Amino acid sequence: MPKSWKPSQAKQFAREVTLGKTYYTVNAHARNLGAYEDTHTYSEHRFTGRRPFTGTPCTDGSTDAVTLCQRFGPVYEQPPRGLRNLADPAPQVAGPLPAGYEGVLDEAELRGLEKLQRGSIPPRLRRDLNARRA
C-alpha cells in the first residue's frame, strides 16, 4: 500500500525522503475561472539535494521537504489514481473532423445561430435588415 504524509507529518516526511525518488501532491483548481477542465490534478516533485545547514532534502534547491508537505500536502509515494499530471496536456474535447464529413444544419440550429448573432451586436450598431440597399 502506498504511503502518504499529512501536513502535520512534515518532519517525518523529511526524514523518510529518498533522494532521486518522485513524490506527488494534489492540486485543486477553481472551475469558475475556466482555466482547467479538471478540478484536481497532481504534481511531481523529485528531491535531488539537501539544504546546506539543515540537511533537509530539497527539489533543485528551491523547495525543501518540510515546506512542500506543510503547504501542499498531503504528499504521496504513488501518483493518485484518476487524476492527470498537471504537466500533461489537457484532454482533447473536440478533434479534427474526418475526411468527407458534411455538417448539415437544420432549421432549428440556423435559428439558434441567428439569435446568438443578433444578441452579440449592440442595438445601436445593428442595421435594419428591411432597409433597401443603395
GROMACS elastic network, one bead per residue, 0.5 to 0.9 nm:
[ bonds ]
;  ai    aj funct       b0    kb
    2    76     6  0.72800   500
    2    77     6  0.57794   500
    2    78     6  0.60689   500
    3    75     6  0.86175   500
    3    76     6  0.61636   500
    3    77     6  0.56077   500
    3    78     6  0.78007   500
    4    13     6  0.87175   500
    4    74     6  0.66114   500
    4    75     6  0.55046   500
    4    77     6  0.62375   500
    4    78     6  0.85949   500
    5     8     6  0.79608   500
    5     9     6  0.57764   500
    5    10     6  0.70782   500
    5    12     6  0.80980   500
    5    13     6  0.63134   500
    5    69     6  0.73640   500
    5    73     6  0.72202   500
    5    74     6  0.53629   500
    5    75     6  0.52327   500
    5    76     6  0.66400   500
    5    77     6  0.88862   500
    6     9     6  0.52861   500
    6    10     6  0.69726   500
    6    13     6  0.87016   500
    6    69     6  0.69852   500
    6    70     6  0.78259   500
    6    73     6  0.58213   500
    6    75     6  0.67116   500
    7    10     6  0.53878   500
    7    66     6  0.85296   500
    7    68     6  0.86348   500
    7    69     6  0.51587   500
    7    71     6  0.71981   500
    7    72     6  0.77782   500
    7    73     6  0.51842   500
    7    74     6  0.57993   500
    7    75     6  0.80991   500
    8    11     6  0.80987   500
    8    12     6  0.89117   500
    8    69     6  0.82185   500
    8    70     6  0.69615   500
    8    73     6  0.89484   500
    9    12     6  0.53110   500
    9    13     6  0.61773   500
    9    14     6  0.87808   500
    9    66     6  0.87004   500
    9    69     6  0.77274   500
    9    70     6  0.81597   500
    9    74     6  0.89335   500
   10    13     6  0.50165   500
   10    14     6  0.62574   500
   10    15     6  0.88075   500
   10    65     6  0.72732   500
   10    67     6  0.75789   500
   10    68     6  0.80774   500
   10    69     6  0.52140   500
   10    70     6  0.59144   500
   10    73     6  0.84536   500
   11    14     6  0.50169   500
   11    15     6  0.63931   500
   11    16     6  0.87805   500
   11    65     6  0.80470   500
   11    66     6  0.58105   500
   11    69     6  0.85893   500
   12    15     6  0.51725   500
   12    16     6  0.63324   500
   12    17     6  0.87764   500
   12    66     6  0.85945   500
   13    16     6  0.51340   500
   13    17     6  0.60711   500
   13    65     6  0.69965   500
   13    66     6  0.71516   500
   13    69     6  0.74412   500
   13    75     6  0.84205   500
   14    17     6  0.54508   500
   14    56     6  0.64471   500
   14    57     6  0.66071   500
   14    64     6  0.81718   500
   14    65     6  0.51142   500
   14    66     6  0.57480   500
   14    69     6  0.85104   500
   15    18     6  0.86874   500
   15    56     6  0.79375   500
   15    57     6  0.84644   500
   15    65     6  0.88143   500
   17    21     6  0.78851   500
   17    23     6  0.88349   500
   17    47     6  0.77935   500
   17    57     6  0.70841   500
   17    65     6  0.76854   500
   18    21     6  0.57246   500
   18    22     6  0.86653   500
   18    47     6  0.74743   500
   18    57     6  0.83789   500
   19    22     6  0.85284   500
   19    46     6  0.74986   500
   19    47     6  0.51996   500
   19    48     6  0.54529   500
   19    49     6  0.68512   500
   19    50     6  0.87599   500
   19    57     6  0.72399   500
   19    58     6  0.87544   500
   20    46     6  0.59350   500
   20    47     6  0.55981   500
   20    48     6  0.54337   500
   20    49     6  0.84876   500
   21    45     6  0.83714   500
   21    46     6  0.57508   500
   21    47     6  0.66344   500
   21    48     6  0.83246   500
   21    77     6  0.87638   500
   22    44     6  0.63050   500
   22    45     6  0.54912   500
   22    47     6  0.71453   500
   22    77     6  0.73263   500
   22    78     6  0.83211   500
   23    43     6  0.83731   500
   23    44     6  0.58076   500
   23    45     6  0.51519   500
   23    46     6  0.62829   500
   23    47     6  0.82999   500
   23    75     6  0.66384   500
   23    76     6  0.57898   500
   23    77     6  0.51562   500
   23    78     6  0.68982   500
   23    79     6  0.77710   500
   24    42     6  0.64552   500
   24    43     6  0.55907   500
   24    45     6  0.60651   500
   24    46     6  0.88086   500
   24    74     6  0.85926   500
   24    75     6  0.56128   500
   24    77     6  0.63780   500
   24    78     6  0.66966   500
   24    79     6  0.58519   500
   24    80     6  0.77051   500
   25    41     6  0.85741   500
   25    42     6  0.54684   500
   25    43     6  0.54043   500
   25    44     6  0.68017   500
   25    45     6  0.79135   500
   25    68     6  0.87532   500
   25    69     6  0.85120   500
   25    72     6  0.65108   500
   25    73     6  0.61976   500
   25    74     6  0.63570   500
   25    76     6  0.63010   500
   25    79     6  0.81737   500
   25    80     6  0.83554   500
   26    40     6  0.66637   500
   26    41     6  0.58020   500
   26    43     6  0.63981   500
   26    72     6  0.75946   500
   26    73     6  0.76415   500
   26    74     6  0.76141   500
   26    75     6  0.78781   500
   26    76     6  0.87381   500
   26    80     6  0.77527   500
   26    83     6  0.86132   500
   27    39     6  0.82542   500
   27    40     6  0.54518   500
   27    41     6  0.51930   500
   27    42     6  0.55108   500
   27    43     6  0.70707   500
   27    72     6  0.79292   500
   27    86     6  0.82069   500
   28    38     6  0.86642   500
   28    39     6  0.58280   500
   28    41     6  0.67885   500
   28    42     6  0.86611   500
   29    33     6  0.88218   500
   29    35     6  0.82429   500
   29    36     6  0.69142   500
   29    37     6  0.89021   500
   29    38     6  0.72416   500
   29    40     6  0.59936   500
   29    41     6  0.79727   500
   30    33     6  0.60929   500
   30    34     6  0.77273   500
   30    35     6  0.79157   500
   30    36     6  0.77745   500
   30    38     6  0.89991   500
   30    39     6  0.66332   500
   31    34     6  0.56504   500
   31    35     6  0.72744   500
   31    36     6  0.67774   500
   31    37     6  0.73895   500
   31    38     6  0.78137   500
   31    39     6  0.63987   500
   32    35     6  0.82785   500
   33    36     6  0.79711   500
   34    37     6  0.72909   500
   36    39     6  0.71053   500
   36    40     6  0.89924   500
   36    90     6  0.79464   500
   37    90     6  0.73878   500
   37    91     6  0.82245   500
   38    41     6  0.67610   500
   38    83     6  0.83167   500
   38    84     6  0.83645   500
   38    90     6  0.84496   500
   40    83     6  0.66646   500
   40    84     6  0.80777   500
   40    86     6  0.89027   500
   41    80     6  0.87657   500
   41    83     6  0.53121   500
   41    84     6  0.53146   500
   41    85     6  0.56791   500
   41    86     6  0.55124   500
   42    79     6  0.73421   500
   42    80     6  0.71852   500
   42    83     6  0.65443   500
   42    84     6  0.63749   500
   42    85     6  0.50086   500
   42    86     6  0.57534   500
   42    87     6  0.87277   500
   43    79     6  0.86154   500
   43    84     6  0.88981   500
   43    85     6  0.59415   500
   43    86     6  0.57930   500
   43    87     6  0.74577   500
   44    79     6  0.82118   500
   44    85     6  0.77502   500
   44    86     6  0.85583   500
   44    87     6  0.87564   500
   45    59     6  0.68708   500
   45    68     6  0.89656   500
   46    58     6  0.82190   500
   46    59     6  0.58180   500
   46    60     6  0.81633   500
   47    50     6  0.81760   500
   47    57     6  0.60782   500
   47    58     6  0.51789   500
   47    60     6  0.70263   500
   47    61     6  0.89314   500
   47    63     6  0.88628   500
   47    64     6  0.81508   500
   47    65     6  0.79068   500
   48    57     6  0.73051   500
   48    58     6  0.63755   500
   48    59     6  0.55634   500
   48    60     6  0.59638   500
   48    61     6  0.81533   500
   49    55     6  0.87327   500
   49    56     6  0.83707   500
   49    57     6  0.56649   500
   49    58     6  0.54444   500
   49    59     6  0.66674   500
   49    60     6  0.67249   500
   49    61     6  0.70294   500
   50    53     6  0.87334   500
   50    54     6  0.79424   500
   50    55     6  0.50642   500
   50    56     6  0.52342   500
   50    58     6  0.53363   500
   50    59     6  0.83154   500
   50    60     6  0.89982   500
   50    61     6  0.76773   500
   50    64     6  0.80023   500
   51    54     6  0.57250   500
   51    56     6  0.52855   500
   51    57     6  0.63539   500
   51    58     6  0.64592   500
   51    61     6  0.73277   500
   51    64     6  0.75544   500
   52    55     6  0.58706   500
   52    56     6  0.81951   500
   53    56     6  0.83202   500
   54    57     6  0.89146   500
   55    58     6  0.88491   500
   56    64     6  0.63055   500
   56    65     6  0.66573   500
   56    66     6  0.77255   500
   57    61     6  0.89124   500
   57    63     6  0.85859   500
   57    64     6  0.56516   500
   57    65     6  0.56792   500
   57    66     6  0.84996   500
   58    61     6  0.56210   500
   58    62     6  0.65337   500
   58    63     6  0.53796   500
   58    65     6  0.58643   500
   58    66     6  0.89598   500
   59    62     6  0.56889   500
   59    63     6  0.54292   500
   59    64     6  0.63541   500
   59    65     6  0.79665   500
   60    63     6  0.75769   500
   61    64     6  0.76457   500
   63    66     6  0.84514   500
   63    67     6  0.65773   500
   63    68     6  0.64053   500
   64    67     6  0.55384   500
   64    68     6  0.62133   500
   64    69     6  0.87778   500
   65    68     6  0.51457   500
   65    69     6  0.61997   500
   65    70     6  0.85871   500
   66    69     6  0.53559   500
   66    70     6  0.61214   500
   66    71     6  0.85846   500
   67    70     6  0.51492   500
   67    71     6  0.59285   500
   67    72     6  0.79740   500
   68    71     6  0.55202   500
   68    72     6  0.54964   500
   68    73     6  0.66816   500
   68    74     6  0.89732   500
   68    75     6  0.81025   500
   69    72     6  0.55552   500
   69    74     6  0.61565   500
   69    75     6  0.60432   500
   70    73     6  0.57263   500
   70    74     6  0.79450   500
   71    74     6  0.87764   500
   72    75     6  0.75524   500
   73    76     6  0.84458   500
   76    79     6  0.68804   500
   76    80     6  0.75710   500
   77    80     6  0.89505   500
   78    81     6  0.86625   500
   79    83     6  0.81174   500
   79    84     6  0.89333   500
   79    85     6  0.85294   500
   80    83     6  0.61119   500
   80    84     6  0.84860   500
   81    84     6  0.83688   500
   83    86     6  0.89880   500
   84    87     6  0.84820   500
   84    88     6  0.70508   500
   84    89     6  0.89027   500
   84    90     6  0.83464   500
   85    88     6  0.53268   500
   85    89     6  0.83845   500
   86    89     6  0.77584   500
   86    90     6  0.84105   500
   87    90     6  0.89333   500
   88    91     6  0.89572   500
   89    92     6  0.84267   500
   90    93     6  0.88242   500
   92    95     6  0.67006   500
   94    97     6  0.86613   500
   95    98     6  0.89842   500
   97   100     6  0.85149   500
   97   101     6  0.65613   500
   98   101     6  0.57275   500
  105   108     6  0.80830   500
  105   109     6  0.59619   500
  105   110     6  0.65046   500
  106   109     6  0.54970   500
  106   110     6  0.64241   500
  106   111     6  0.88729   500
  107   110     6  0.51399   500
  107   111     6  0.62217   500
  107   112     6  0.86303   500
  108   111     6  0.51674   500
  108   112     6  0.62055   500
  108   113     6  0.87030   500
  109   112     6  0.50276   500
  109   113     6  0.62030   500
  109   114     6  0.86364   500
  110   113     6  0.50925   500
  110   114     6  0.61679   500
  110   115     6  0.85842   500
  111   114     6  0.50782   500
  111   115     6  0.61411   500
  111   116     6  0.86726   500
  112   115     6  0.50731   500
  112   116     6  0.62722   500
  112   117     6  0.86401   500
  113   116     6  0.50998   500
  113   117     6  0.61665   500
  113   118     6  0.86315   500
  114   117     6  0.50107   500
  114   118     6  0.60991   500
  114   119     6  0.85679   500
  115   118     6  0.51130   500
  115   119     6  0.61591   500
  115   120     6  0.86870   500
  116   119     6  0.51821   500
  116   120     6  0.63069   500
  117   120     6  0.52567   500
  117   121     6  0.69545   500
  118   121     6  0.58189   500
  118   122     6  0.83725   500
  118   123     6  0.87654   500
  118   126     6  0.82693   500
  119   122     6  0.73588   500
  119   123     6  0.85857   500
  121   124     6  0.83317   500
  121   125     6  0.66574   500
  121   126     6  0.63992   500
  122   125     6  0.55716   500
  122   126     6  0.65779   500
  123   126     6  0.53204   500
  123   127     6  0.86589   500
  124   127     6  0.83452   500
  126   129     6  0.87564   500
  127   130     6  0.88643   500
  127   131     6  0.82501   500
  128   131     6  0.54655   500
  128   132     6  0.88344   500
  129   132     6  0.81128   500
